[in-house]
Amino acid sequence: MTDKPPHPRDRAQARGPKAASPQYDVAVLGSHLTAGLLAAILARHGARVVLVDTPGDRAGPTGETTVPYTSEVFTLLAERFNVPEIATFAHFTDLPEEVRRTSGIKRSLGFVYHDEGLEHDPRKAVQFNVPGEHTEWHLYRPQVDEYARRIAERYGVHTDGSRRVLTGARMDAEGGALTLAGGRAVAARYVVDASGPDSLFLAHTAAAHEGSGRMPVRSRLLSAHFSGVRPFETVVPPGRHPGTTPWSHGTFHHVFDGGWIQIVDFRNHDTSANVLCSVTAGVCPERFRDLPDDPDAAFRALISRYPSIAAQFATAVTATTWVSEPLWQRRTVRTSGPRWLAIDRAAVRAEEVLARDVTVGMEIVHAAAAGLLRVLANPARETEEFSRIAAFQARLIDYNDDLQLALRTASRHFQLFNAYLRVWLLWQILADMSLKRARMECGDGPGRSWAAVEEADSALWFRTPEGLRRGLRYLFTKLAAVRAGEAGATDAARGIFGWLRKERFVPPLYRFGDPKARVYTFTFWRRIQMLLWVKTLAPADFKRLLTRDNVTGRRQTGPSSPAAAPARPVTTRPPQHPVRSATRERSGRA
C-alpha cells in the first residue's frame, strides 16, 4: 500500500467532470455498508471506482449488531488502508450524530431460554456484559448504509445521483459492461458483486447456471421492525435475574428448542430519536412446520407458545413490511471468475444472529481490498488473488455454518446451550485480543508488512493461542455426536464444561467451566486477577496478547484517531412503560 495516496479531491479535479459513459477500474455492485467501505478503500488508493445501486439493496434483514471482535476488524481496516472514517464504526461514541441518533447501544449480549408452554425460568439465562473499553452498538442500517456511501463519495467514488439501479450486465475480456435504469452504460475493468442472493449480475453470467450450494442449517426466517416492544426487564423483574444489567441495553435473544428470536433495540439511550426495535426470528422449518404461511400470523403463533415472549410483545406492532423466507439460507457455488468477484450478500445468505453478518462482511472487505489493490498494481496476479479471496470467503462461510449448526443443536437443552455460549465467548475474546496484537505488529515501511493478518488458509486468519482451534473442534464434535444420537445433551454439556475447566489457556477467572456462573462482567478486580494470571501461570502465547487497554479498560487513542475527541458519554434510557406514545418516545422521556 502507498503510505500517502493522493487526496480524492485532487484526483477528482484531475479527471474533470464525469463522462456520460465513464470507464472505471472497479465497479462495486450494492449500496450498503460492505460495498461502500470496499469502494472507499479502493478509491483511497487511487482506483477509479463506481458504486452501483442494485434492486435488492433495501431488502432486509441485514446485520445490525457488533461484538468487540467486529470493532477490531473495523480498526484494522482503518489503519491498514488509511481510511480513518472506518474506525468510527468501531465505537458508538465516535459515530456522527445522525448515525448515533437512529442507532442503539450494546452493553451486553443476553440469552434467555424458554420451554414451550412454560413461563421463563430465570435460572435459564446467560448475560455477557461488554467490557468498558468497548462501545458496541446496534446498526440502524438505512442510516448506516448511507453513511458508508458518503464516506465512499468523499474519497472520490462515483455514484448515480438519481439512484438508478442495475438492470443488466455482461462480462467480456475487457471487463464488465453494466446497464442502469434509463439506459445509462457503465464500463469497468473489474466487477465486485455484493448485491444479494437474487443478483442480476450473477444472473447474467455463467455462475447463475451452477445452482446453489448446500448449507447445513435450514431456517425459516421472519424479520421486521417493531414499535411498542416491552424491555424484557419490565416483563421479568430484574430481581429474578440477580447481577444482570437491563436486557434492553444490549442485543437480546430468546432461545428455544429449534430456534431463536433476536431483539435489537434502537431506542435504548438518551440521545435516540428512533422508536423502533428490530426483531428477527429463525426457526427450524421441520420443527415448526405447522406455523401459518402469513409472516405476521406465523410470528404471533410462534410467540404464543412461550408465555414470557408473548408478554414482551403484548403491545408491539410492526412498523415495516415483513421479510419472510421459508428457506432463508443460500450460497453461491462459484464466487470468482475472469475480472469478477461475488462477495458478501451475493455469495451467501446465512442466519442473522451472533453479529456474524457484519463481522464476516468486514473480514471479506479486508481480504478483497488487499487482493484487489494487488491486482490493480499488477493485473497478472488476477487469477491468483481472486482465487485466494474466493477460497478465504468459502472458509469463513463454512466456519459460520459450523457455528450456526452447533447453535441449532445446542438449543435443544439449556445446559448444552449454556456450554456452547462459553466456548463461543472464549473464541470472541481471544479473537479480539489476537487480532489486536497482530494489528499492532503490522505496518507499512521497511521491515514491516501485513502478513500477520493474511493467514487466509483458515477462518482464523491470524495467530491465536494454541488450543483455541482444538477447543472449537471439540465443541463441534460433541454437538455432532448429539445430532447423531451418539451422546445425550446433558453428557455433552458436562464434557464441554469439563474441557473448559482443565485447559490451561482458558483464563480461570472467567469461570467459563462453571455452569452456574451465568452473568459475566469484566470488573476492575477481574482485570487485576487477569494481570496476575498472565504474569504467573498463563501460557506464553496468551501472555503476548496482553495490551494496555486490555488491562486498564481504557481505550488508547492517538491524535489522528477519530476517538481522540469522542462524543459525550452515552447514557442509557431507563426501562420504558409498556405502553407509551411515539411522541413521548421521541422526546426521550420515560
N, C-alpha and C positions, 0 to 999 in steps of 0.2 A: 504494500500500500504506500502511496505517496504521503509524506509527512504533512505537506501543506498543499492540498489541491486548490485550484483556483476557485475563488468565491463564485457561487452560482450566478449572482447578478452580473459579474464580469463576463461569464460565458454567454449568458442570455443576450447581453448587449453586443457581443462579438458576432453572434449568429444573426442578429437583426430580427425583424418581425417574422412571425410564423408563416410558413407557406401553406397553400391550400391543401397540399398532399405531402406532408413533410417526410423525410427519411429519418429513422431513429436507429440507434444501436439496439435498444431493447424496448419492447412493448410489454408492459405488465398488465395482465387482464384481471380485473377485480378492483373495486374501490372500497377497501376496508383496511383494517389495521395491518395485517401481514403484507398485503400488496403495497400499501402506502409506505411502510418503513423500508421494504426492499427497494422500492423505486427511489426513495430519498438517498439511501446509501449509494446506489449505483450512480446517481446524478452527482452526489458529493465528490465522487472520484472521477468526474469528467465525462461520464457516459451521457449520451443523448437519449433521454427516456421519455416515454409517453405512458400515462396511466389511463387505462380504458375502462369505462363503466360497463358492467355486464348485467343481464336481466336478473340474475339471482343475488345481486349484492345486498338487497334489503330483506331477503328471505331468511328468517332465523330458524332455529336459535343459533347463536354464536357464543363463543366463550365470554364469560362475564366475571371471572374471578382470577385472582393471582394467589400464589404462595411465595414465600421468600426465595425459593429457587427460581421462579419465574422472574422475579425482580433482579436477580443476579444475572440472568441471561440478558435482560434489558440493559443492565450496566455494561456488560461485556460488549454488546452491540455499539453502545455509545462510545466507549473507549477505543475499541479496535478500529472502528470506521470513522471516528472523528465527527460524529453527529450528536452533539450534546443534548439536543432536544429529546432523543430517545431515552436518556436517563430519567427524564421526568416521569416516564411510565413506571419507574421502579418504586416510586414513593408518592403516595396520595398527596402529601403536603407540598410537593413540587409541581403539581399539575396546574395548568391555567385555571383561573377561577371558573370559567364557563364549563370546564370539564368536571371540576370538583362539585359544582352546584347540582349537577344531574347524576353524579355517580355516588356510590356508597363507600363507607369504610369497612374494613375487615379486621376485627380484633381477634377473631377466633375461627376455628373450624369445629362445628358442633354436629354430633350424631346422636339421635335418639332412636331406639329400636322399638318396634311395635309387634305385638302378636295379634292376629286377626280376632276381632270381636271383643278385645280387652282394652281397658284404659292403659295408657303408658305406665310402665313400671320404672320409677326413677333410678332403680339400680341398673337399668339397661340404658345407660347414656355415657357418652365419652365427649370430652371437650379438650381441644388443644388450643391454648392461648398463644398468640403470636408474640415473640419477644419484642421488647420495647424499641430496639433499633430498626425494626421493620415497620413500615406503614402500608400494609397491603390494602387492596381496595376492590370494589365491585365496579366493573366497567359498564357504564350505560352506553351501549355500542353505537347508537345513532350519533351521539356527540363525539365519542372516542374515534370512530372511523373518520369523521370529518376532520378532527384534529390531525390524524395521521396524514390525511390528504393535504392539509395546509402545510404540514412540515415538508412533504414531498414537493409541493409547489414552491416553497421557499428556497429549495435547493435547485430549482430550475427544471423540475419535471413538468412536462406539458400535460394539460388536462383539457377536456372539452367543456367549455363554459356552459353549454346547453345540456350537459349530462346525457348526450346521445349515447345509447348503449350499442354494444357489439351485435351485429346481425349476421355476419358471415366471416369466414376465414379460409385461407388457402396457404399451404406451405409449398415452397419450391427450393431450388438450390441456392437462391439468393436470400431466402428468409421468409418472413410472413407477410402476406397481403391481407389486411383486415378491412372490413366494411362496417361503418357505423350507420345508425338510423339516419335516414335522409340522404344516404349515398356517399357520405364522406369516406375517402380512402386513406388508410394509414399503412405505411410500409416500415418494417423493422428487420434488422439482421437476425435478431433472436426474439423469440416469444416465450414469456413465462406466464403460464396459465394458473391463476389462483382463484378462478371464478366460481367453482362449485360443482357438485356431482352431476348436474344437468348441463355441463359445459358445452356451449356452442362450438368452441374451438375444437374440443375433442370429437364432437360430432362430425366435424369436417375433416378429420384426419384419420389415418388408418387405426389409431388407438381405439376409436369408437367401435370397431368391429371385433375387438378381442374380449368382449364381455366384462363382467365384474368379478373381481377377486373375492374369494370366500372369506368371511370374517367369523371367528369362533363364537362371538357373542351376538345374539339376535335380540333386538328390543323393539317394542312398540314405544314410540316417543310422543309425548304431549307437552306442549310448551306455549305459554302466553304470559303477558304482563298483567298483573292484578292490582287493584286498589282495595283497601279495606282488609288486608290480611293482618290478623292479630299477631303481635310479637308472642312467641311461644312462652316467654316468661310471664305473660298475663294469662296463659291457659293453664300451665302448671306452675304454681308459685315457686319463686326462687329457692325458698327454704327446703323444698323437696329435692333440690339438686345442690347439696352443700358445696361451697367453694367455687361455683361456676360464676362467670360473668354473664350479662344478658345475652341470650342466644341471638337476638336480632342484631347485635353489633358485629356479627360475623356471618360467614357462609354456613347455612343451617341445612341439615339433612334429616329427613325421616327415612328410616331403613326398615325393610320388612322382607320376609321370605320372597325372593323373586323380583325385588325392585327397590326403587328409591324415589324420593321427591326432594328436589333441591330448591331452597328459597334464598334468593339473592336480593337483599334489601337495599334500595337506593335512597331511602329517606331517613337513615339512621344516624344523622349528625346534625348539628345545629345550623349549618350553612346550606343544607339541602333545600332545593326548590322542587324536588321530584317527589311525587306522592305514590310512586309505583314500587312493586316488588316483581322480580322475575321468578316465575315458577316453572320448573321443568320436572316431568316425571318420566322415568324409564323403567319399563316392566317387561318381564319375560312373556312373550306372546302366547306360549303354550300354557303357562301357569295362570294367565289372566285372559284366556280366550273368550270368556263369557262377557267381557266388557262391551258396551254398545259401540257401534261404529262412529257415532257422532262424538267428536272430541270432548265437548263440554259435558255431555251426558256420561261419557266414559270416565272423565276425571271425577265427577261427583259420585259416580258409582264406586270408584276406587277408594276415595277417602271415606266413604260411608262404612267401609269395613273396619276402619281404625278410629274409634271414638275420639281420641285426643287430636288426631289430624283433622277430623271433621270439625271439631270445636275451633281450631285455629282458622278455618276457612268459613266459619258461620256467617260472617258479614262481608266476605270477599266477593268481588265481581271482576270479570275480565275487562281489561281496558284495551286489549288488542285482539286481533284475529288469532285463533289457534293455529299453531303449526303442529301438524299431526301426520305421522307416517306409521303404517302397520309394521313395516320392517325398516328401521332407520339406517342401519349400517350399510355403507357402500365402500368399495375400494376399487380404484382403477388399476388394471393389470399392468399396463405399460405407462410409465411416467416420464419418459425421456425419448427423444428421437433427434434426428438431424435438425439442429437450430431451434429446438423447443424443449421446454420442461413443463411438467404439471406438478404443482406443489399444493400443500395445504388443502383447502376445500376441494380443489379439482382432483386431488389424489385420494382423499379419504373422507368419510363422514362417520365419526365414531360417537360414543356416548359422551354427553356434555356434563361430566362430573369430575370432581377432584382437580379442577383447574387444568385439565390436560389440554383443552383446545388452545388456549392462549400460549401455554408453555411449549407445546410441540410446534405451534406456529412460529414462535420466536427461535426455537432451535433450528428450524428449517431456514428461516431468514438468514441466520448466521452461516450455515453451510452453503446456501445458494449464493449469497452475496460474495463470499470469499471465492467460490468457484467461478462465478460469472466474471468477476474482475480479472481473474487469471486468464479466462478465455478472451476477454476483450483486449487484454495486453498481448496475447499470443493465441490466435484462432486455431492453431494446430493442436491445442490442448482440449478442444471441444469435446471429443468423444470420451477422453479420459475423465474430464471434470464432470460432465453431465452424467456419466455412468456412476461416478462416485457419489454425486448428490442423490441420484435416484436410489442407490443401494443404501445409503445412510438413512434416507427417509423411510425406506421399507423396514429397516431395523427399528426405527422409532415407532412405526405403526405396529410391528409385531410385538414390541415390548408393551405398548399401550394395550394391545389385545390381551396380553398375559395379565396385566393389572386388572382390566375390566372383567375378564373371565374369572379371575380369582375373587374379585369383589362379588360377583353374582353368586359364586359358590359359598362364600363366607356369609352371605346374607341369610342363609338357611337357619343359622343359630347364633344367638347374641355372643356367646363366648368365642366362637370361631371368628365372628366379625370383629370383636374386641382385639383378638390376637392379630388379625390381618392389619388393623389400623396401626398397631405398634410397629410392625415391620415397614408399613408404608411411611409412617412419620420418621422412622430411623433413616430410611432412604432419602426422604426430603431434606432432613437436617444435614446428613453427610454430603449429599449432592450440592447443596447450597454452599457449605463450607469448603468443599473440594474445588468447586468451580471458582469461588472467590480466590482461593490460594493459587490456582492455575492462572487466573487472570492477572494476579499481582506479579507472577513470574514471567509474563509475556510482554511483548512490546515490539516496536519498530526500532531500527537503527542497528549499528554494529554489534554483532554478537547476540542479538535478540531476535526472537521470532514468535509466531503464534502456534507453533507445533503442539504445544501442550493442550490446546483446545481444539485439536483436529484429529483426535483418535477415532476416526469415523468407522472403524471396524466393529463398533459396539454402540448400543443405545446410551451407554455411559461413556461419553466421548472425551473424557478427561480422567486423570488419575484419581482413584478413590481408595479409601483404606482397604487393605486386604481383609477379606471376609464379607464385604457388602454384597458382591456378586454371588458368593456362596450362599449367603443368607436369603437372597431373593430366589435363588434356585430351590432352596429348601422349602420356602413358603409355597412356591408354585407346585412343587412335587407333592407336598402334603395336601394341598387343596385338590390336585388332580386325583389323588387317592380317594378323597371324599366323593368326588364326582363319579368315580368308577365303582363306588360301593365297597372299596377295599379298606376303608377306615371310617370310623364314626366321627361326627363333628366334635364331640367332647374330647375324644382322644387326640384328634389332630390339634385342637386348640391347646391342650395340655403340652403336646410336643413342641409347639411353636413358642409358648411361654418359657418352657424349659430351655430351649435353644437360646432365647434372649438372655436368660439368667447366666448361662455358662460362657458365652462368647466374650473374649477379652476386649474386643474392640467396641462393644456396646457399653457406653458410659453407665455405670451402675446407679448414679444419682438420678437418672431419668426414671428408674423403676419400670422400665418397659416390660420386664419379666413378671411384674406383679399385676394380676388381673383386676385387683381391687383399686389400683391407682388409676382412676378413670378421668381425673382432671389434671391437666398438665399446664403448669405456669412456671416460666423460667425466671425465678425471683433473683434478687441480688445475692442471697446466700447460696442459691444453687450455682450461680456464676463463680462464687468463691470456691465451692466444692469442686466444680468443673476444673478450675485452675489447679487446685491441689492434685486432683486425679491425673491431669495431663502432665504435671511436673513430676509425678512419682510413679504411677502404675500403668499409665496408658501406653499402648504400643507406639513404636516410633512413628509409624505412618499416620497415626492420629495426632501426635504432637505437632507435626508440620502444618496442620490445618489451623492452628491457633493464630488468630489475628486480634488486633487491639479491640475492634468493635465487638468481636465475639465474647470478649471478657467483660468490657465495660458496659456494653449495651448502648453505646453512643455511636452514631454514625460519624465516620471520618470523611470530611469533605475538603476539597481544595478550592482555591479562589475561582477557578473556572467552572466548577461544578454547578449544575442547576440547583443543587441542595445547599449551596453556600449561603444563600439568603432565602430560606424556606418560608412558606406562608405561615401565618399564625397557627398554633396548635389547634387541631380539630377536636371539639368536644362532642361527646355522644348525645343523642337526643334521648330523653327518658322514655320508658315504655309508654305507648300511646293507648288511650282508651279504645276499646274495640270498635266503637262507632264514633266517627268524627267527620266533620265536613272537609271537603277538599280545600276550602278557603283557610280553615284553621291549620291544615297540614302544610300548606304553602307558607304560612306565616311562621311556622316552627314552634307554635305553642302547643303544649300538651292538653 
